[in-house]
Amino acid sequence: MYCKDCGKQISRNAPTCPECGAVYTKTTKRAGTAAVLSFFVPGLGQLYTGRIVEFGFFFFGFLIVTLFTRLTINAGDIECLIGMMLMLICWIWGISDAYKHV
């Protein structure tokens, strides 16, 4: 688990962050659930954990990259390949981010 204030890695059972002293309460959210939600819809895991800005970043970022890829299908192979690689990167990044920040 990572501290929401300073970003340092902390123990899941720690009541406070040893670096910045942020206080944590027990959450009923599960990291696996957030990751699975982001697997099916990019950004949904961030929305599940209450991170609205990150939801917008991942959801709309993936949407824009997908639209870019669809527009470049007839343009050429390299543009389409770049778009697909960006889609894959955004998708995997969203899943791992949702899993890490519960």
N, CA, C and O atoms as a GROMACS GRO file, in nm:
protein
  408
    1MET      N    1   0.085  -0.117   0.000
    1MET     CA    2   0.000   0.000   0.000
    1MET      C    3   0.090   0.124   0.000
    1MET      O    4   0.200   0.123   0.056
    2TYR      N    5   0.041   0.229  -0.063
    2TYR     CA    6   0.118   0.353  -0.071
    2TYR      C    7   0.043   0.466  -0.001
    2TYR      O    8  -0.080   0.472  -0.004
    3CYS      N    9   0.118   0.554   0.064
    3CYS     CA   10   0.059   0.668   0.134
    3CYS      C   11  -0.005   0.761   0.032
    3CYS      O   12   0.055   0.794  -0.071
    4LYS      N   13  -0.127   0.803   0.061
    4LYS     CA   14  -0.199   0.892  -0.031
    4LYS      C   15  -0.144   1.034  -0.027
    4LYS      O   16  -0.168   1.112  -0.119
    5ASP      N   17  -0.072   1.069   0.080
    5ASP     CA   18  -0.018   1.205   0.092
    5ASP      C   19   0.123   1.218   0.034
    5ASP      O   20   0.149   1.309  -0.046
    6CYS      N   21   0.214   1.128   0.074
    6CYS     CA   22   0.353   1.143   0.030
    6CYS      C   23   0.396   1.040  -0.074
    6CYS      O   24   0.499   1.057  -0.138
    7GLY      N   25   0.318   0.932  -0.092
    7GLY     CA   26   0.348   0.833  -0.193
    7GLY      C   27   0.446   0.724  -0.152
    7GLY      O   28   0.478   0.638  -0.233
    8LYS      N   29   0.493   0.726  -0.028
    8LYS     CA   30   0.586   0.623   0.018
    8LYS      C   31   0.511   0.492   0.044
    8LYS      O   32   0.393   0.493   0.080
    9GLN      N   33   0.580   0.380   0.027
    9GLN     CA   34   0.519   0.250   0.052
    9GLN      C   35   0.510   0.226   0.202
    9GLN      O   36   0.606   0.248   0.276
   10ILE      N   37   0.391   0.182   0.247
   10ILE     CA   38   0.370   0.156   0.389
   10ILE      C   39   0.302   0.020   0.404
   10ILE      O   40   0.251  -0.036   0.308
   11SER      N   41   0.304  -0.032   0.523
   11SER     CA   42   0.238  -0.159   0.554
   11SER      C   43   0.087  -0.141   0.551
   11SER      O   44   0.036  -0.035   0.587
   12ARG      N   45   0.015  -0.245   0.509
   12ARG     CA   46  -0.131  -0.238   0.505
   12ARG      C   47  -0.191  -0.221   0.645
   12ARG      O   48  -0.300  -0.166   0.659
   13ASN      N   49  -0.122  -0.267   0.746
   13ASN     CA   50  -0.173  -0.260   0.883
   13ASN      C   51  -0.129  -0.136   0.959
   13ASN      O   52  -0.167  -0.116   1.074
   14ALA      N   53  -0.049  -0.051   0.895
   14ALA     CA   54   0.002   0.067   0.963
   14ALA      C   55  -0.110   0.170   0.983
   14ALA      O   56  -0.180   0.204   0.888
   15PRO      N   57  -0.128   0.219   1.107
   15PRO     CA   58  -0.231   0.320   1.131
   15PRO      C   59  -0.191   0.457   1.079
   15PRO      O   60  -0.277   0.540   1.048
   16THR      N   61  -0.059   0.482   1.069
   16THR     CA   62  -0.009   0.610   1.018
   16THR      C   63   0.108   0.584   0.924
   16THR      O   64   0.170   0.478   0.927
   17CYS      N   65   0.136   0.682   0.840
   17CYS     CA   66   0.252   0.674   0.751
   17CYS      C   67   0.377   0.710   0.832
   17CYS      O   68   0.378   0.812   0.899
   18PRO      N   69   0.481   0.627   0.827
   18PRO     CA   70   0.602   0.659   0.902
   18PRO      C   71   0.678   0.780   0.847
   18PRO      O   72   0.756   0.841   0.920
   19GLU      N   73   0.655   0.817   0.722
   19GLU     CA   74   0.724   0.930   0.661
   19GLU      C   75   0.658   1.064   0.693
   19GLU      O   76   0.723   1.156   0.742
   20CYS      N   77   0.526   1.073   0.665
   20CYS     CA   78   0.459   1.203   0.679
   20CYS      C   79   0.360   1.207   0.795
   20CYS      O   80   0.314   1.315   0.831
   21GLY      N   81   0.326   1.092   0.854
   21GLY     CA   82   0.236   1.089   0.969
   21GLY      C   83   0.088   1.090   0.934
   21GLY      O   84   0.005   1.108   1.022
   22ALA      N   85   0.054   1.070   0.806
   22ALA     CA   86  -0.087   1.067   0.767
   22ALA      C   87  -0.158   0.952   0.836
   22ALA      O   88  -0.105   0.842   0.844
   23VAL      N   89  -0.279   0.978   0.886
   23VAL     CA   90  -0.356   0.879   0.959
   23VAL      C   91  -0.445   0.803   0.860
   23VAL      O   92  -0.506   0.862   0.772
   24TYR      N   93  -0.451   0.669   0.878
   24TYR     CA   94  -0.531   0.584   0.791
   24TYR      C   95  -0.634   0.509   0.873
   24TYR      O   96  -0.606   0.462   0.983
   25THR      N   97  -0.752   0.500   0.817
   25THR     CA   98  -0.857   0.419   0.878
   25THR      C   99  -0.871   0.292   0.795
   25THR      O  100  -0.833   0.288   0.678
   26LYS      N  101  -0.926   0.189   0.856
   26LYS     CA  102  -0.946   0.063   0.785
   26LYS      C  103  -1.044   0.086   0.671
   26LYS      O  104  -1.146   0.154   0.688
   27THR      N  105  -1.012   0.030   0.556
   27THR     CA  106  -1.101   0.042   0.441
   27THR      C  107  -1.158  -0.094   0.405
   27THR      O  108  -1.092  -0.197   0.424
   28THR      N  109  -1.276  -0.095   0.355
   28THR     CA  110  -1.338  -0.220   0.313
   28THR      C  111  -1.315  -0.244   0.164
   28THR      O  112  -1.360  -0.346   0.111
   29LYS      N  113  -1.247  -0.154   0.097
   29LYS     CA  114  -1.216  -0.169  -0.045
   29LYS      C  115  -1.107  -0.273  -0.062
   29LYS      O  116  -1.016  -0.284   0.021
   30ARG      N  117  -1.116  -0.349  -0.167
   30ARG     CA  118  -1.018  -0.454  -0.194
   30ARG      C  119  -0.940  -0.421  -0.321
   30ARG      O  120  -0.996  -0.376  -0.421
   31ALA      N  121  -0.809  -0.443  -0.315
   31ALA     CA  122  -0.721  -0.412  -0.428
   31ALA      C  123  -0.755  -0.498  -0.549
   31ALA      O  124  -0.753  -0.449  -0.662
   32GLY      N  125  -0.785  -0.624  -0.526
   32GLY     CA  126  -0.818  -0.714  -0.637
   32GLY      C  127  -0.944  -0.669  -0.710
   32GLY      O  128  -0.951  -0.676  -0.833
   33THR      N  129  -1.043  -0.624  -0.635
   33THR     CA  130  -1.167  -0.576  -0.696
   33THR      C  131  -1.139  -0.453  -0.782
   33THR      O  132  -1.191  -0.442  -0.894
   34ALA      N  133  -1.059  -0.362  -0.730
   34ALA     CA  134  -1.024  -0.241  -0.807
   34ALA      C  135  -0.951  -0.278  -0.936
   34ALA      O  136  -0.977  -0.218  -1.041
   35ALA      N  137  -0.860  -0.375  -0.929
   35ALA     CA  138  -0.785  -0.416  -1.048
   35ALA      C  139  -0.877  -0.482  -1.151
   35ALA      O  140  -0.865  -0.456  -1.271
   36VAL      N  141  -0.968  -0.566  -1.105
   36VAL     CA  142  -1.060  -0.633  -1.198
   36VAL      C  143  -1.153  -0.531  -1.264
   36VAL      O  144  -1.180  -0.540  -1.384
   37LEU      N  145  -1.200  -0.435  -1.188
   37LEU     CA  146  -1.285  -0.331  -1.246
   37LEU      C  147  -1.210  -0.252  -1.353
   37LEU      O  148  -1.266  -0.220  -1.458
   38SER      N  149  -1.084  -0.220  -1.326
   38SER     CA  150  -1.004  -0.148  -1.425
   38SER      C  151  -0.968  -0.235  -1.544
   38SER      O  152  -0.940  -0.184  -1.653
   39PHE      N  153  -0.967  -0.366  -1.525
   39PHE     CA  154  -0.943  -0.458  -1.636
   39PHE      C  155  -1.056  -0.447  -1.739
   39PHE      O  156  -1.031  -0.446  -1.860
   40PHE      N  157  -1.179  -0.438  -1.691
   40PHE     CA  158  -1.294  -0.434  -1.782
   40PHE      C  159  -1.322  -0.293  -1.835
   40PHE      O  160  -1.356  -0.277  -1.952
   41VAL      N  161  -1.309  -0.192  -1.750
   41VAL     CA  162  -1.329  -0.053  -1.793
   41VAL      C  163  -1.215   0.030  -1.735
   41VAL      O  164  -1.208   0.049  -1.614
   42PRO      N  165  -1.125   0.080  -1.820
   42PRO     CA  166  -1.013   0.159  -1.769
   42PRO      C  167  -1.062   0.277  -1.684
   42PRO      O  168  -1.146   0.356  -1.729
   43GLY      N  169  -1.010   0.288  -1.563
   43GLY     CA  170  -1.047   0.396  -1.473
   43GLY      C  171  -1.153   0.359  -1.372
   43GLY      O  172  -1.169   0.429  -1.272
   44LEU      N  173  -1.226   0.250  -1.394
   44LEU     CA  174  -1.333   0.213  -1.303
   44LEU      C  175  -1.280   0.173  -1.166
   44LEU      O  176  -1.347   0.195  -1.065
   45GLY      N  177  -1.162   0.114  -1.161
   45GLY     CA  178  -1.100   0.080  -1.032
   45GLY      C  179  -1.066   0.205  -0.951
   45GLY      O  180  -1.078   0.205  -0.829
   46GLN      N  181  -1.024   0.310  -1.019
   46GLN     CA  182  -0.996   0.436  -0.951
   46GLN      C  183  -1.125   0.497  -0.898
   46GLN      O  184  -1.126   0.554  -0.789
   47LEU      N  185  -1.232   0.487  -0.974
   47LEU     CA  186  -1.361   0.537  -0.929
   47LEU      C  187  -1.410   0.458  -0.808
   47LEU      O  188  -1.467   0.516  -0.716
   48TYR      N  189  -1.389   0.327  -0.808
   48TYR     CA  190  -1.426   0.240  -0.696
   48TYR      C  191  -1.355   0.281  -0.568
   48TYR      O  192  -1.413   0.273  -0.459
   49THR      N  193  -1.230   0.324  -0.579
   49THR     CA  194  -1.154   0.364  -0.461
   49THR      C  195  -1.172   0.511  -0.425
   49THR      O  196  -1.111   0.559  -0.329
   50GLY      N  197  -1.256   0.582  -0.500
   50GLY     CA  198  -1.287   0.720  -0.466
   50GLY      C  199  -1.191   0.822  -0.522
   50GLY      O  200  -1.189   0.936  -0.475
   51ARG      N  201  -1.112   0.785  -0.620
   51ARG     CA  202  -1.015   0.877  -0.680
   51ARG      C  203  -1.071   0.927  -0.813
   51ARG      O  204  -1.043   0.870  -0.919
   52ILE      N  205  -1.151   1.033  -0.806
   52ILE     CA  206  -1.227   1.083  -0.920
   52ILE      C  207  -1.135   1.141  -1.028
   52ILE      O  208  -1.156   1.116  -1.146
   53VAL      N  209  -1.036   1.218  -0.990
   53VAL     CA  210  -0.946   1.280  -1.089
   53VAL      C  211  -0.870   1.172  -1.166
   53VAL      O  212  -0.857   1.181  -1.288
   54GLU      N  213  -0.822   1.070  -1.095
   54GLU     CA  214  -0.750   0.963  -1.160
   54GLU      C  215  -0.842   0.883  -1.252
   54GLU      O  216  -0.800   0.837  -1.358
   55PHE      N  217  -0.968   0.868  -1.211
   55PHE     CA  218  -1.066   0.802  -1.298
   55PHE      C  219  -1.076   0.876  -1.431
   55PHE      O  220  -1.071   0.815  -1.538
   56GLY      N  221  -1.089   1.008  -1.424
   56GLY     CA  222  -1.099   1.088  -1.546
   56GLY      C  223  -0.974   1.075  -1.632
   56GLY      O  224  -0.982   1.065  -1.754
   57PHE      N  225  -0.858   1.075  -1.566
   57PHE     CA  226  -0.732   1.063  -1.639
   57PHE      C  227  -0.725   0.932  -1.716
   57PHE      O  228  -0.696   0.931  -1.836
   58PHE      N  229  -0.752   0.820  -1.648
   58PHE     CA  230  -0.740   0.689  -1.713
   58PHE      C  231  -0.853   0.663  -1.812
   58PHE      O  232  -0.828   0.612  -1.921
   59PHE      N  233  -0.976   0.698  -1.777
   59PHE     CA  234  -1.089   0.671  -1.864
   59PHE      C  235  -1.081   0.754  -1.992
   59PHE      O  236  -1.087   0.700  -2.102
   60PHE      N  237  -1.066   0.885  -1.977
   60PHE     CA  238  -1.063   0.972  -2.095
   60PHE      C  239  -0.932   0.960  -2.172
   60PHE      O  240  -0.929   0.975  -2.294
   61GLY      N  241  -0.823   0.932  -2.100
   61GLY     CA  242  -0.696   0.908  -2.169
   61GLY      C  243  -0.704   0.785  -2.258
   61GLY      O  244  -0.658   0.788  -2.372
   62PHE      N  245  -0.761   0.677  -2.205
   62PHE     CA  246  -0.778   0.555  -2.284
   62PHE      C  247  -0.872   0.580  -2.401
   62PHE      O  248  -0.850   0.530  -2.511
   63LEU      N  249  -0.978   0.656  -2.377
   63LEU     CA  250  -1.074   0.687  -2.481
   63LEU      C  251  -1.009   0.767  -2.595
   63LEU      O  252  -1.032   0.738  -2.712
   64ILE      N  253  -0.928   0.865  -2.561
   64ILE     CA  254  -0.860   0.947  -2.662
   64ILE      C  255  -0.761   0.863  -2.741
   64ILE      O  256  -0.753   0.874  -2.864
   65VAL      N  257  -0.684   0.778  -2.672
   65VAL     CA  258  -0.588   0.693  -2.742
   65VAL      C  259  -0.661   0.594  -2.833
   65VAL      O  260  -0.614   0.565  -2.944
   66THR      N  261  -0.774   0.542  -2.788
   66THR     CA  262  -0.852   0.450  -2.870
   66THR      C  263  -0.905   0.520  -2.995
   66THR      O  264  -0.899   0.464  -3.105
   67LEU      N  265  -0.956   0.642  -2.979
   67LEU     CA  266  -1.004   0.717  -3.095
   67LEU      C  267  -0.890   0.748  -3.192
   67LEU      O  268  -0.907   0.740  -3.314
   68PHE      N  269  -0.774   0.783  -3.138
   68PHE     CA  270  -0.656   0.807  -3.222
   68PHE      C  271  -0.621   0.682  -3.302
   68PHE      O  272  -0.591   0.691  -3.421
   69THR      N  273  -0.626   0.566  -3.238
   69THR     CA  274  -0.593   0.441  -3.304
   69THR      C  275  -0.694   0.411  -3.414
   69THR      O  276  -0.656   0.368  -3.523
   70ARG      N  277  -0.822   0.432  -3.387
   70ARG     CA  278  -0.925   0.407  -3.487
   70ARG      C  279  -0.909   0.500  -3.607
   70ARG      O  280  -0.934   0.459  -3.721
   71LEU      N  281  -0.868   0.623  -3.584
   71LEU     CA  282  -0.851   0.718  -3.694
   71LEU      C  283  -0.728   0.687  -3.778
   71LEU      O  284  -0.721   0.726  -3.895
   72THR      N  285  -0.630   0.619  -3.720
   72THR     CA  286  -0.505   0.592  -3.793
   72THR      C  287  -0.502   0.454  -3.857
   72THR      O  288  -0.399   0.415  -3.912
   73ILE      N  289  -0.611   0.380  -3.851
   73ILE     CA  290  -0.610   0.246  -3.910
   73ILE      C  291  -0.580   0.252  -4.060
   73ILE      O  292  -0.504   0.170  -4.111
   74ASN      N  293  -0.638   0.347  -4.130
   74ASN     CA  294  -0.615   0.359  -4.274
   74ASN      C  295  -0.492   0.443  -4.307
   74ASN      O  296  -0.450   0.448  -4.423
   75ALA      N  297  -0.435   0.509  -4.208
   75ALA     CA  298  -0.320   0.598  -4.234
   75ALA      C  299  -0.193   0.519  -4.261
   75ALA      O  300  -0.115   0.556  -4.349
   76GLY      N  301  -0.171   0.414  -4.189
   76GLY     CA  302  -0.050   0.336  -4.208
   76GLY      C  303  -0.028   0.240  -4.093
   76GLY      O  304  -0.091   0.251  -3.988
   77ASP      N  305   0.062   0.148  -4.116
   77ASP     CA  306   0.086   0.045  -4.016
   77ASP      C  307   0.153   0.099  -3.890
   77ASP      O  308   0.116   0.060  -3.779
   78ILE      N  309   0.251   0.187  -3.906
   78ILE     CA  310   0.326   0.233  -3.789
   78ILE      C  311   0.240   0.318  -3.697
   78ILE      O  312   0.253   0.308  -3.575
   79GLU      N  313   0.153   0.402  -3.753
   79GLU     CA  314   0.066   0.484  -3.669
   79GLU      C  315  -0.032   0.397  -3.590
   79GLU      O  316  -0.058   0.422  -3.473
   80CYS      N  317  -0.085   0.297  -3.656
   80CYS     CA  318  -0.179   0.205  -3.590
   80CYS      C  319  -0.107   0.126  -3.480
   80CYS      O  320  -0.162   0.106  -3.372
   81LEU      N  321   0.015   0.082  -3.508
   81LEU     CA  322   0.093   0.007  -3.409
   81LEU      C  323   0.125   0.094  -3.288
   81LEU      O  324   0.117   0.047  -3.174
   82ILE      N  325   0.160   0.220  -3.311
   82ILE     CA  326   0.187   0.312  -3.200
   82ILE      C  327   0.062   0.330  -3.116
   82ILE      O  328   0.069   0.329  -2.993
   83GLY      N  329  -0.052   0.348  -3.180
   83GLY     CA  330  -0.178   0.363  -3.108
   83GLY      C  331  -0.212   0.241  -3.024
   83GLY      O  332  -0.256   0.254  -2.910
   84MET      N  333  -0.192   0.123  -3.080
   84MET     CA  334  -0.221   0.000  -3.006
   84MET      C  335  -0.127  -0.017  -2.886
   84MET      O  336  -0.169  -0.062  -2.779
   85MET      N  337  -0.001   0.020  -2.905
   85MET     CA  338   0.094   0.012  -2.793
   85MET      C  339   0.055   0.111  -2.683
   85MET      O  340   0.064   0.078  -2.565
   86LEU      N  341   0.012   0.231  -2.721
   86LEU     CA  342  -0.032   0.330  -2.622
   86LEU      C  343  -0.158   0.282  -2.548
   86LEU      O  344  -0.171   0.302  -2.428
   87MET      N  345  -0.248   0.217  -2.621
   87MET     CA  346  -0.368   0.162  -2.558
   87MET      C  347  -0.330   0.057  -2.453
   87MET      O  348  -0.382   0.057  -2.342
   88LEU      N  349  -0.239  -0.031  -2.491
   88LEU     CA  350  -0.194  -0.137  -2.400
   88LEU      C  351  -0.126  -0.078  -2.276
   88LEU      O  352  -0.150  -0.124  -2.164
   89ILE      N  353  -0.042   0.023  -2.297
   89ILE     CA  354   0.027   0.087  -2.185
   89ILE      C  355  -0.073   0.154  -2.091
   89ILE      O  356  -0.064   0.138  -1.969
   90CYS      N  357  -0.168   0.229  -2.146
   90CYS     CA  358  -0.270   0.295  -2.063
   90CYS      C  359  -0.353   0.194  -1.986
   90CYS      O  360  -0.383   0.214  -1.868
   91TRP      N  361  -0.390   0.086  -2.051
   91TRP     CA  362  -0.473  -0.017  -1.989
   91TRP      C  363  -0.400  -0.085  -1.872
   91TRP      O  364  -0.456  -0.097  -1.763
   92ILE      N  365  -0.277  -0.128  -1.896
   92ILE     CA  366  -0.200  -0.196  -1.790
   92ILE      C  367  -0.166  -0.098  -1.678
   92ILE      O  368  -0.171  -0.136  -1.560
   93TRP      N  369  -0.132   0.024  -1.711
   93TRP     CA  370  -0.102   0.126  -1.609
   93TRP      C  371  -0.224   0.149  -1.521
   93TRP      O  372  -0.210   0.160  -1.399
   94GLY      N  373  -0.342   0.158  -1.581
   94GLY     CA  374  -0.464   0.178  -1.504
   94GLY      C  375  -0.493   0.064  -1.408
   94GLY      O  376  -0.536   0.086  -1.294
   95ILE      N  377  -0.471  -0.060  -1.454
   95ILE     CA  378  -0.493  -0.177  -1.368
   95ILE      C  379  -0.396  -0.176  -1.251
   95ILE      O  380  -0.437  -0.196  -1.137
   96SER      N  381  -0.268  -0.152  -1.278
   96SER     CA  382  -0.169  -0.155  -1.170
   96SER      C  383  -0.190  -0.037  -1.073
   96SER      O  384  -0.170  -0.052  -0.953
   97ASP      N  385  -0.228   0.078  -1.125
   97ASP     CA  386  -0.254   0.193  -1.040
   97ASP      C  387  -0.374   0.167  -0.947
   97ASP      O  388  -0.370   0.202  -0.829
   98ALA      N  389  -0.478   0.107  -1.001
   98ALA     CA  390  -0.596   0.076  -0.918
   98ALA      C  391  -0.559  -0.024  -0.809
   98ALA      O  392  -0.607  -0.013  -0.696
   99TYR      N  393  -0.475  -0.121  -0.842
   99TYR     CA  394  -0.435  -0.222  -0.744
   99TYR      C  395  -0.348  -0.162  -0.634
   99TYR      O  396  -0.363  -0.196  -0.516
  100LYS      N  397  -0.256  -0.072  -0.672
  100LYS     CA  398  -0.162  -0.015  -0.575
  100LYS      C  399  -0.224   0.083  -0.477
  100LYS      O  400  -0.181   0.092  -0.362
  101HIS      N  401  -0.325   0.155  -0.520
  101HIS     CA  402  -0.374   0.268  -0.439
  101HIS      C  403  -0.505   0.241  -0.366
  101HIS      O  404  -0.589   0.330  -0.356
  102VAL      N  405  -0.522   0.121  -0.316
  102VAL     CA  406  -0.641   0.093  -0.234
  102VAL      C  407  -0.606   0.117  -0.090
  102VAL      O  408  -0.690   0.100  -0.002
   0.00000   0.00000   0.00000
